[in-house]
Amino acid sequence: MSTETTPHLRAIRLPHVSEKTGLAASSIWRLAQRGQFPAPIKLSPGCTAWFEHEIDDWLSAKARDRETATECSLGRVPRYV
């Protein structure tokens, strides 16, 4: 029997993504276009959303990057390498 868990799939709209990340809508679209932010999904012709767990993962990666950069600037060995 598999012990893998599937993330709870919750789609969130742009205002919530913006609130959660602190980014303006234009920044979210620009980063997504460059492949530096999770890609949106099309729920219907007039409805675009993002998977919340992908936004959470992106934020976690940013936190790890910050911690690694701080440790490197202090001459310490990064924990997440």
C-alpha positions as CSV (number, residue, x, y, z in Angstrom):
1,M,0.0,0.0,0.0
2,S,1.4,3.4,-0.9
3,T,2.1,5.9,1.8
4,E,2.3,8.9,-0.5
5,T,0.0,11.8,0.1
6,T,-1.6,13.9,-2.5
7,P,-1.7,17.6,-1.7
8,H,-5.1,19.0,-1.0
9,L,-6.0,20.8,-4.3
10,R,-7.4,24.2,-3.6
11,A,-7.6,26.8,-6.3
12,I,-7.2,30.4,-5.3
13,R,-7.9,33.5,-7.4
14,L,-5.5,36.4,-8.1
15,P,-6.6,38.7,-5.2
16,H,-5.9,35.9,-2.7
17,V,-2.6,35.0,-4.4
18,S,-1.6,38.7,-4.2
19,E,-2.6,38.9,-0.5
20,K,-0.8,35.7,0.4
21,T,2.5,36.7,-1.4
22,G,2.4,40.4,-0.9
23,L,3.0,40.8,-4.7
24,A,1.0,43.1,-7.0
25,A,-1.1,41.3,-9.7
26,S,1.2,42.6,-12.4
27,S,4.3,41.1,-10.7
28,I,2.5,37.8,-10.3
29,W,1.7,37.7,-14.0
30,R,5.2,38.8,-15.0
31,L,7.0,36.2,-12.8
32,A,4.6,33.4,-14.0
33,Q,5.4,34.4,-17.6
34,R,9.1,34.1,-16.9
35,G,8.7,30.7,-15.2
36,Q,9.7,32.2,-11.8
37,F,6.3,31.7,-10.2
38,P,3.8,28.9,-10.3
39,A,1.8,28.8,-13.5
40,P,-1.9,29.6,-13.3
41,I,-4.7,27.1,-14.3
42,K,-7.7,28.0,-16.4
43,L,-10.9,26.9,-14.6
44,S,-13.2,28.3,-17.2
45,P,-13.0,30.9,-20.1
46,G,-13.2,33.8,-17.6
47,C,-11.7,32.2,-14.5
48,T,-8.0,31.8,-13.8
49,A,-6.6,30.5,-10.5
50,W,-3.5,29.0,-8.9
51,F,-3.1,25.9,-6.8
52,E,-2.6,27.1,-3.2
53,H,-0.1,24.4,-2.3
54,E,2.1,25.5,-5.3
55,I,2.1,29.1,-3.9
56,D,2.9,27.7,-0.4
57,D,5.8,25.8,-1.9
58,W,7.1,28.9,-3.7
59,L,7.0,30.9,-0.5
60,S,8.8,28.1,1.4
61,A,11.5,28.1,-1.3
62,K,11.9,31.8,-1.0
63,A,12.3,31.4,2.8
64,R,15.0,28.7,2.3
65,D,16.8,30.9,-0.3
66,R,16.8,33.8,2.2
67,E,18.2,31.6,5.0
68,T,20.9,30.1,2.7
69,A,21.9,33.6,1.5
70,T,22.1,34.8,5.1
71,E,24.2,31.9,6.2
72,C,26.6,32.3,3.3
73,S,27.0,36.0,3.9
74,L,27.9,35.2,7.5
75,G,30.5,32.6,6.4
76,R,28.4,29.6,7.6
77,V,27.8,26.4,5.7
78,P,24.2,26.4,4.4
79,R,21.9,23.7,5.9
80,Y,19.8,23.3,2.7
81,V,22.5,22.5,0.2
